[in-house]
């Protein structure tokens, strides 16, 4: 992860640079920035993954820089460096991943950088925004609110979507989550990768294993990753599923 340090105090920049360099997995970008204007210019040219951003600086302060970064489609993660109890609430509200208090301690810096490796709020929104809103094609991940917080499920790990009343169950390789998205919207966005097998079900095309008729005349679709479980295919969709399977 490339880290840009922004601070108007030379000693603070040198100390942060040394601390970050001693942590595994991070590279300090040179030169560092001494004010907000330099920070924005270096972010444009160097494209850092993480910005360690001082709040009190001449000209544009850290909060103003963070506000400008939030307007961008793919901003870097921001970790504020601040005096004790100063600007903590504003820092978090400005979509920062977190903040460290001066004088910065190595363990606190390490924790903040680890948090910054996860997508920040702006990146998360860009990553999981429906195609109709983003205009950039289908999402690569789908977000779901769970007891763990916001989980990101890669689309290539999704096995199926099943609608049940107002929610949609997303089954993936590691379990299930509930989505507050209409099944029709998911079909419109991901129609090239998923096929409808029932009025309430979409399955991943590359997960289809076989179509089998039961003794009672129903059709079951077996999918890779379901450990032998099968989904019912409605009679209305059997012909379409068969045709699609011939092209796999």
JOVENWO-V25170 format. One line per field, one symbol per residue. ss: DSSP state (~ for helix, > for strand, _ for the rest). phi: phi as a letter, one per 30 degrees, with the letter a starting at -180 (. if undefined). burial: # if it has 24 or more other C-alpha atoms within 12 Angstrom, else .. Layout:
# JOVENWO-V25170
ss=???
phi=???
burial=???
This chain:
# JOVENWO-V25170
ss=_>>>>>___~~~~~~~~~~~~_____>>____>__~~~~~~~~~~~___>>>>>_______~~~~~~~~~______>>>>>>_____~~~~~~____>>>>____~~~~~~~~~~~____~~~~~~~~__~~~~______>>>>>>__>>>>>>~~~>>>>>>>__>>>>>>__>>>>>___~~~~~~~~___>>>>>__>>>>~~~>>>>>>_____>>>>>______>>>>_~~~~~~~~~~~~__
phi=.dcccbadceddddddddddddcdjbbddcddccadddeddddddchddbcdcdcdbdiddddddddddddddbdddcbdcbdeiciededdddiddlabcdddcedddddddddddddddddddddcdeedddiciddcbbcbdbddjcccceddcdcabbdbidcbdccbdclbbcccbddddddddcedcbbdcadcbbbdedcdcacbcdedjdccccbdjchjdbcdcdedcedddeddddcd
burial=########...##..##.##.....####..#########.##..#.##########..###########...#########....##..##.#########.#...###.###.################......#######.......##.#.#######....#####....###.###..##.##..######.############.......######.....#####..##..##......
